């Protein structure tokens, strides 16, 4: 780092000139804080050690992600073992003859993993797949554990008690105590309902296994949940996920979502020609699966070019294995004060939805529709941001706010009119029927308590390992901690050995920027619920509120305090009433 620049920034931060804009003043304050948090106030051996730790943490993070993305493990199964798994999934699996029997290779990638856990009637197969997935990256265990120790040492060099305290000082929550209080309060409110859901699911499992002539051991296992959660939706709400998926071809969903964003936020999306003819270098994708869109403001807003949107939506070898949005190029003004000097942003959605087959297009389950809308919401945040400095562009907000805009937009996937707009049967072109829409909406909060308890498990584990009190916690077993907490919080059964799995070694969030920050998914949901119920519940397609939301929240990015953006849109301080109402629990 340039110590001379730090001294200059530090001097300006202590006595900012009167002609600095509010965003300029915020930039100086943030840069000064960054330099301090990067160790430039440390001296001698402490600074040397700090540099060593930073370098080592970078290598550990890169190696962790590389291992996770390039993992290619799986299991061979017979067709009988895959009973119940949709044929569309089975038909695209790699096959081989083994001992004279045709077998299928099931990977741990989402398009293989989730349908198997949801639909395979063989509990032993689900168990094998679940545990195999948790143990697919054994080399990441020492990387994870070493990262936890190094983060703690790094935080203490800077004068913090632990890594969580270091991270949270710059978040909305400000302290581990506030986060732990938030998570603990949620846990106490959700546990009773979650346990009741487990008991109900356990009874469903008992009926199911006994109907198939099998014995019931009075357990509800981790690998049971996706299967029976799906089954309860089918039986109580007549929700057939595969039937519903027939109404959500991927391209129709993309077109419908972009149309919603056009009307809501005043945008225009134009796909670049498939052959890439007569286009600039910024208008080409990096793979044949990647589609590129040019984004403009609508004519009533001036028709100005906004940026580039890239959609890379299908899995392939070596590709990032989850669903996420990535900023490629931020927006900013090359000449502060000159609005015509804008550097236009580029943003990419990288997902892993099943590829089309010769007989069917790529079809999305409803939860995948929600995922796509969520990630596209991040992309829109990235595109419409209007900041002077790239530091504050788009999703460059504090970590416990960044999910709120996209979480709010997920609500459109549960509104009848928007479900009609997003759907079109891949054969008939008919939208999703009213009876299926009604059933789908009624099922929205099925097993919600259990879902949120599982989210709490991730958040509480994250805080637990990042609040270590070394050296007494030097030998903490992260695998046992992860599994024991999951059992305690979610109430799901697993193998007797608490070290049966290493789920934390596949948990990319904690190695990729969400360390001491996973609580933010639930924390920001408070803001998301408040914004939606205040601004859009009565009319989800209200263009006035849509443009006001674009201006007060999305365009501002991180250029002003996120609480100020919330208050500007809501017209008041945010509160948690809508959040608890949505969860169906008393505040």
Secondary structure, DSSP 4 states (H G I P E B T S, - for coil): --HHHHHHHHHHHHS--TT--HHHHHHHHHHHHHHHHTTTT--HHHHHHHHHHHHHHHHHHHHHHHHHHH---EEEEETTTTTTS-HHHHTTSEEEEETTEEEEEEESSHHHHHHHHHH---HHHHHHHHHHHHTTTTTHHHHHHHHHHHHHHHHHHTT-SSHHHHHHTTSSS-SHHHHHHHHHHHHHHHHHHHHHHHHHHHHHHHHHHHHTT----S--BGGGHHHHHHHHHHHHH---HHHHHTTBBHHHHHHHHHHHHHHHHTEEEEEPPTT-TT--GGG--SSTTEEEEEEEE-GGGT--EEEEEEEEEE--TTS--S-EEEEEE--EESSTT-GGGEEPEEEEEEEEEPPP-SS---B--HHHHHHHHHHHHHHHHHHH---SSGGGSTT-S-TTTTTHHHHHHGGGGGSHHHHHHH-B-TTT-PPPPHHHHHHHHHTTTTTHHHHHHHHHHHHHHHHHHHT--TTTTTT--HHHHHHHHHHHHH--B--SSTTS--GGGG-GGGGTT-TTTTTHHHHHHHHHHHHHHHHTSS-TT-HHHHHHHIIIIITTTTSS-HHHHHHHHHSS---SHHHHHHHT---
